[in-house]
Amino acid sequence: VLVTEPPPAVAFSPRLRIPLCCALCAMSAQSSSLSAKAGVAQGTSKAGDLAAVALLDRFREVWGSPEVRARHRAEFQGSSPYPHAVLRPFLGQAALRAVRADLQALAATEKETDLFRFFQTASIAPADMDAEGSEQPAKRLKTGDASEAATSDAHPAASTAAASGSLASLAKLFASEDFRGLCADISGCGELSTRLDLSSQIYPHGGHLLCHDDVIGTRKISFIYYVTDPDEEWAASEGGALELYPRDSSGVPSPCPSKEVLPLSDALAFFVVEPGVSFHAVREVRGGRARMSIQGWLHAPSMDLTPAFASGNESTLQQILAAPGADAASAAPKACVEEIVAQTEGPLTTEEKSVLSKWLAPEYLEGAQLRAVSESFAESSYAMLTGFLREDVAAEVMSTLMEADKADGFAVDADEPERPQYENGACDGWALVGPPHLRRYLRFSGPAKAGEVTCHSRLGGIMQRMKDELLSSSAFRRWLSTCTDLVPRSAGDAEVRRFRPGMDYTVAARASSPPSDFQLDATLMFTSDVEGAAEVWGGEEVGGFDSYMEADDQKNESVEAQEVYRGADDGPLINLPATCNGLALCLRDAQTLRFVKYLSRDAPSSRVDVSVSYAVDAPEASSPSEEEPEAVSSSV
């Protein structure tokens, strides 16, 4: 089948709510053994211990010491890439095991967006935190920003579980003046309000959270209490580490983290939330055990007492929401984008067919096939064309891609390193692209100098020729016009990209085009063609697909809007799975965001592509009786 369409767009996940113990295995291929490996409901769990001890008294005994605080204050100030602290053991084994046991009674909701994938409970913060505080109104979860995911709406199961038992005791501790004092004393962050955001998150196999800075509203301290399996120390090879990102000379986060904090049981990690500084991520979980934690934020009394207000810098969220220049495409080297005048009427000329025949499969030059593509595109404003290039061309790309994957350690049968080697593949003309709160992948711009021919330079070379000789040619733009009834007004912004398993992605960001403009995206992609790979890519569990989603109608600077900027039911308009030797076409308006979902380490291979966006005029009906083809937008 040469013209294929993905299934109707649905939300990333069905907002599945299940008991937390079941969430431990719901997203894992090793679900049969995950619960046991995660230590759920183990016989060694001392569920009643925390209720029998004065938790606050123990906290004061351990963490009230001026000497202990002074030591951790010095460690905090001297840590890199920015000040942070890790306190362990924080509560002790009895408290840890009791909290783990109580967490199993909570309901968890599966959540997935461009930025993250995990299960999460509703709010477990006390409703009436102390005599000074007031009941905090529940916040309705809006999927989207990584740092807002934990401010979800309370539901009965979570409220009941948080009202009693060990978990309630811990929540009251986190809401106490004593805990705020500890964080303020060690960090030197200044005054904190009584407001507390608190929930539990679980990252099964494949769970992840991409780079962000947590800056939203009045947040001032971000903390994570790890409630992972206490019976076996967490290993770096299991993933799930908290990655901390340094800033480069231009002030943006480096594409690679410089430090990681393992989710060791009974450890508390925290840092000051600061725009342009506190960039962090959660590395993809690789083992059979789940990464369980309790995530919380302490707040400043008002916006003018936050580091964000003092510095005037923009948060990750504000940068993503920013108008022109924030999207991944805007980071591409600018090709020739001047207005062009192209012949659009009549069939392809002999000369144009000669150019195209060097690359395209013969079927895509036949009139019947072109009409089929045109009819499919006119109906839905997108199309996935499989088997697009000639077999000999596609075979060369695929074999070279497999060779590069083997060299870089991404082959299916390769041993995984203990930690990702983010620089792998950044050689022979391929450069690592960031910043990581917007994107990370390899881009090919040609070898800097002549040298030994390698699999990397050969892969980049053939993709570069594909970009220059095919997708940037006037013949291809004429072919596009024939298939879409749209006229490219420019040669497009084109780049050659490689997305590596366990490392790379782009996030949803506003287009850099004017609000009235339409874009025709053309992405010619290659992946592994080994047996079973197509089904894996098509299932979308390993990511790597192009996704289109609706943007906000307008930018809202209010604190409330920052915390809930994407709707709870805002799923993608359409997903276009990664395909071997496929061309994805999609017409979008300026209110449609586009991203490539994080590529899991479980993916069968890297994804290499040539991505081009052409400016086109708004679709027009050829006659009053004919329906106008719509771009992928909020109307879909």
N, C-alpha and C positions, 0 to 999 in steps of 0.2 A: 504494500500500500504506500503510495508516494505522498499522498496528502493525508495527514492525520491530525486529529484534534484531541487535546487533553480532555479529561472528564470535566463536567461543570465545576466551577469554582466553589470551594467550600472553605470554612474557617480552617486554620492550621490544625486545630484539635476540636473535638466536640464538647469542650469544657466538661470533660468527664470528671465526675465526683465519686470517689471511692474511698474506703478506709485507707489510712496512711500505710498500714502494713501491706496492703495490696498494691499500693503505688510503688513499692520497692521492686516489683517485678513486672509491672504493666508495660514498661517501655524497653524491656531487655530481652535479647534473644536467649538469655540463659535464665528465663523466668522461673523454671522449675527449682532452681537451687538458690535463687537470690535471697529469699526470705531467710533461709538458714544461714547463708553466708553473711547477711547483714546483722544477724544476731537478734532477730525479732522474737519477742516473747520467749527469750531464753530462760531456762530454769534458774540461771544465776542472777536474774534481774531482781533487785531488791525494791519492789514497787512501793513498799510502805516506809522505807527508811527516811525519805525526805520529809514526810509528814510528821515524823517523830522527833526531828531535830529542829532547833531554832536556826533556820537558814541564815537569817539576817545576823544573828549573833556570831555564827561561824564566819560569815563574810567580814564582819567588823574585826574579828580576831585575826584573820589571815591578811586582809587588805587594808586594815586601818593603821598599820604600823607606818610611822613617818619614814623609817629607814627603808622599808620595802618600796614605798611610793617614790622615794628619792632615787633609788636604784633604777626603777622602771622609767622614771622621768628622764634620766640621763640616757637610757637605752632608746627611749622614744625620740629624743631630740637628735641622737646620733645615727638613727637608722636611715636607710636609703631604699628606694629612690626618693621617698618623701617620708616624713615622720609617721611611725606606726608602732603599735605595741602588740605583743602576744603574751598573754598571761596564762601560765599552765604550771601546775593544776589549778583550775579556777574554783571549782566547787567541791571536788573530791569524788571518789568512785561511787559512794552511796547516792549522792544527789544526782550524778550523771545517769546512773542506771534507773533511778526512779523517774526521772524526766523522760528517758527513752521509752519506758513502759507506758507512761501517760500519753505520749505522742501517738502511740499506735491506735488510740481510740478516736483520733480526729479524722475528719473527712479531708481528703486532698483533691485539688482540682488540677488537671493537666493543663499546662500553659505553654504556648509556643508562638513566637513572633520572629521577626528578622533577627532579634538580638538574643533570644534565649530559648531554652527548652528545659522544663523541669515540672515537678508537681509542687503545689503550694496549698497550705491551709489558709483559712480566713484569719482575720486578726485575732491574736491571743492576748492582746494588751488588756490590762484591767480597765473596766469601764470607769470606775472612780479610783483614780490612782493614789491620791492621798488627800489630806485635809486641805492642802494648798491648791491642788489641781481641780479640774472639773471634768465631767464626763466628756470624752472625745467623740464627736459624731463619726459614725462609720463612713468609710470612704468606698465608693463603688470602684472596683478595679477597672482600669482601662488598659487593655493590652497594648504593649508598645515599648515604652522606655524601660530599659533594663532595671534602672534604679527605682522605678515606681511600682514594680510588680508586687512588692510585699504590702502595699497599702490597700489590701483587698477588703471587700465588704464582709462583715461578719455574717455567719450563718448559724443556725441553731446548734449544729453539732459542735462547732468550734466554741461557741459561747458557753455551752454547758461544760465542755471539757476544761475551759479556761477558768471556770468559776470555782473549781475545787481541785484538790489533789496537789501533787508535786509540781505540775506545770503552772498552776495558779501561784504557788509560792515563789517559783522562779520569776514569773511575770511581775509579781509585786516587788521582787528584788530589783529587777531592771527598771521599774518605775519609781524606785525610792530615791530619796535625797542622797543616801549613802553611795549608791551606784553613780549618780550624776557627779557627786563630789570626787569619786575615784577617777572618772574619765577627765573631768576638768583639771584635777590636780596633776595628773600625769601628762596631759596634752597641752595644758595652758591655754585652752580654747576660750576661756572666759565664761560668762553667764549662760546657763542652760535653763530652759523652761521646763515645766512639768509634763509637756506633751511627749508621748512615746508611741512610735509605730513598731509593731512586733508581729511576726508570723513565722511559721516553720516552712522550710523548703527542703525538698528531697530531689537529688539528682541521680536517677538511675543510670545504667549504662547508656552512653550517648548524650546525657544531659550536659548543658553548657550555658555559659553566660558571657557574651562578648564585651569588649572593652568599653567602659563608660566611667564617669566621674562621680555619680550619685548626687549631683547638684540639682536639687529641686526645692523650691520654696525656702523654708526656714531650716532645713536640715543642717546640722552642725557636726554631729558625731555619728559615724557609721560603725556598727559593731556586729560581729558574728560569733555565736557560741556553737562550737562543734559538738554534736552528739553522735558521732560515728561509733562504730563497733569498738568497745573498750577491751575486748578479749584478744584482739590482734592489731598491732600498730599499723596504721595506714601507711602504704608504701607509695613512693613517687610514681611508680609504674602504673598505679591505679587511677592516675589523673585526679581531677577534682581540686587541684591546688588553686589557691588565691594568687593570681599573677599580678604583680605590681609593675607599672610602666614608667620609665623615666622620660624626661622631656629632652628633645634634641636641641640643637643650637637655635632653631627657629621658634622654640617655645611650644611645639606640639608634641604629643606623645610619640615615642619611638615605636616602630612596627613590632619590636621584640621586647618582652618583659625582661627586667634585669634582676628580679627576685621573685620567689614564690613562697607561699606559706602553705604547708600541708595541712589538711583538715584533721588534725590529730584530736582524738577524743578528749573532752574536758579542757579544751583550749578556748580562750576568748581573744579574738583579734579585733582591734579598733584603730581608727584614724580620723583625722579632721576632714570633713567634706569641704573641698576647696576647688573652685573651677580652674581648669587648666593644670591641675596638680594631681588630684587624687584619682588618677586613672588606674583601673583595675579590671580584672576579668576572672571568670572561673573556667579553668581548663576542662576540656571534655573528659567525663568520667569513662575510664577504660576497663576497669575491673568488673567482677561480678557483684561486688558489694556496693551498696548505695551510699552516697554522700548525704548525710542528714545534718541539718544545722538550724539554728534559730537566728533570724536576721532582724536587726532593729535599728532605728534611728532616734537619736536625741536631737531636740530642736533648740534653736535660739529663740529668745522671747519675741523677736521681731526681725523683719528682713534687714533692717539697718545694722543689726548685730551679727550678721553672717559674713564669712570670708568673701562670699560672692559679691555682696554689696560693697564691702570695703575695697575689693580689687577692681570691681567694674568689669570683670571678665565674664565671658559667656560660658554656660554649662554645655555639656555634651548635647543635651536636649535642645537648647537654644540654637546650637550650631546646626543640628540636624534639621530643625524647623526653619532655619534661616532661608531667605529667598536666594537669588542667584548665587551659584558658585559652590553650593554645599554638596552636591551629589557626586557620586563616584565618577560619572562620565566627565564632569568638569575637570577632573584631575588628569585626564588623558592629554597627551601631547596634541596640540591643536593642528589639525590637518587643514587643507585648503577648504574654507567654509564660505567663500564668496558666493554671491548669487550667481546662478548659472542659467543659461538658456538652452534647453534641450528639445530635440525633436520628440514629440510625444504621440503623434498620430501615425497610424499605419503599422504594419507588421515590422518585425525586426529586419534590419538590412542584412545583406550577405556578409558585409564587413563585421557587423556587430555579432552575428552568429559565429563568425570565425574566431573572434576574441573569446566568446563565451564557451565555445566547444572545447577549448583547451582545458576547461575546468569542470563545467557542468555535465552531469549525466545526460545522455542523449534524450531521455524522456522529457526533460525540462526545457527542451527546445522545440518540442512538438506542440502544434496548435491545440490539440485536444487536452493535453496535460495543462497547458497554460490557462485554458478556459476553466478547467477544474479547480486550479489554484485560485483563480479570480473569483469564482462563485463561492468557494469556501471562505475566502477572505472578506468578501462583500457581506456575507451573512453574519460573521462574528467579529470582524476587525482583527483577527489574528489567525495564524496558520503555522503548523509545524510540518516542514517538508523533509521527509526522510530519504536516505540514499541520494543526497543532493549532488555530491561531486562524483566525478568519474571514479570507477573502481580502482584504477591504478593510482590515482592521486590520493584517494582515501586510504588505501593500503599503506602507502608511504608514510602518511601522517600517523596512522595508528601504530605501525611498527616502531616508528621513532619515538612516539609518546611512551610506549611500553618500555623501550630501552632507557629513556630518561627517568621513568618511574623506578625502574630497577636500580639505576645508578644512585638515585636519591633516597632509596629505602622505602618507597611507597608501593612496591609490588605486593600483591595479595599474600604471597607466601613469605614476605620479609618479616624479620623480627622487629617488633616495635622498640624504639629506644625508650629509656626510662622517662625522658622528657623530650618534647618536640624540639627538633633542630630547625628553627624558623628560617635560617639562612640557606637551608638545603635547596638547591636548584637556582639560587641567585648567582649565576655565573654565565660566562660566554654570551653576553648580550642581554641576559635576563636580570632585572633589578627588582628588589622588593619595594612595593608601593604601600604607603599609608596615607594619612594617619589611621591607627587601628580603631578609633571610635567611629570612623566612616568606612574604612575598607582595609583589606590586606590581601594582596595577591602578587604574583610576579608579572611584570610587563616586559615585553621584548622590544628593544629599540635598535637592535643591530649590534654586532661585536664592535668594541671600541677600536680594535686594530686587527689586522690579519694575523691569524695564528692557526694552531692545530684545530682541525675540524672535529667537533665532538657531537654526541647525540643532542646536547642542549642547543648548540649552534645550528645543527641541521633542522631540529624541530622549529626553532625560531625563524630560521631562514625560509622554510617552505610556508609557514604561516604569514611571514612578512610579504612574500611574493603574492600570496593569496589576497592579502589586504591591498597591496599596491596595484596588482594587475587585474584583479577581479572586482572586489567590493568598492574600490575607489574609482572604477572606470565608468565612463559615460555609457558604455554598452550595458553594464549591470544596472545602472539607473534607468535605462530604457526598459530593461527586462522587468525591473520592479514596477514601473509605470504600467506595463502590460498586465502584470499580475494583480495589481492593487487599485488601479485607476487613480493613483496618487502621483503627483509630480514632485520629485525631490528638488528643493530649491537650492541645495548646496551639495558639495562633495561629501559632506558628513564628517563627524569626528570619529576617527577609527583608531582602535588599538588592539594589539595582540596580547592576550592574557592567559595566564595559567593559574588555575585554582588547585591547590594541593590538599590531599586528605588530611584532616585534623588541624588545619591551619587557616584556610582562606575563606573570604566572604566579601560582600558589600552590604551596607545597611540601607534601609529606605530613607531617602532624602529628597528634598525638592529638586525639580529640574532647574537647570540654569537658563532655560529659555524664557522669553517673556510670557506672561499669563495667557496671552491669546494664541500662542503658537501650538502647533501639533508636531509630534515627532513620530517618525516611522523607524522603529528599531529593527535592525537586521543582525542576527547573531548566528554565525556559522561555527558550529561546535563539534568537538570530537571527544570521545571517552573510550574506555576499553570496550572491545567487541567480544570478549571471551564469553563462553557459554553461561547464561544466566545473568549477565551484567545488565542487559536491557530491562529485565524485570526488577532488578534492584533499584536502578535509577528511576524507573517508572513509579515505583512504590513511594518515592520521596522520603523514605525513612533516613536515608543517608545525606539528604540535602542536595546541594549543587544545582537546584532548579532556579529558573528565573521566575520571580513572582511580581505581580502588579497589584497595588493596593491604593485605595483612595486617600488623598491627603486632606488635611483640615481645610475648611473654606478660607480661614484667615488665621493669622498669627495672633495669639492671645497671650499677653504678658502677665496676667494675674497669677497669683500664687496658686489659686484653685485650679486654673486652667493648666498650669504647668504639671500639676499632680495627676491630671486625668485627661491628657491631651488626645488619647486615642480611645475610641469607643470599645466597649466590652465585646460587641458583636462584629467588630471590624475585621473580618477575615479578608483574604486576598480576593481580588476580582478574578484573577486567573493565575494558574501556575503552569509553566512550560517546562517539563522535565528535561534534564540533561540527556542528550541523544548523541549517539555516535554517527557522524556524518549527517548532521541535520541542520537545516536552516530554520530558525524561528523568526517569524515576522509578527510584529505587533504595532498597531497604531494607538498612540496614547495622547491625551491632552495634558496641559500643564498642571492639572490637579491630580494626576496619577503618579504615584511613586513606584520606583522599580528597584529591585535588589536581587542579588544572587545569594540564596540561603547558604549558611555555613556548611562547608563540606566535611562530613564526618570522617574520622579515621577509618571507619568501616566501609567507605566507598570503594568500589572495585578498582578505581584508578584516579588519576588527576583528570581535570576537565581543562582542555585548551580550546580557545576560541578566538575569533576575530569579531569584535563588537563594533557596530557602526550605528549612529543615530542620524537620520536625515531630517532636516526641517522640511515640512510639507504644509501646504495650505489646508484649511479646514475642509473636510469632505463636503461636496455639494451634490444635490440630486440633479441628475441629468434632465429630469422633467418633473413637473409638479405631481405627477401620478406615481413617481417612483420614490421609494423610501431612501432616505439618506443613510449611508453606512456610518455607524457610530464608532468613535474611538473607544478603546478600553477606558472606562471612566466610571464615575459614581452611578451612571445610568444603567450600567450592565447588570 
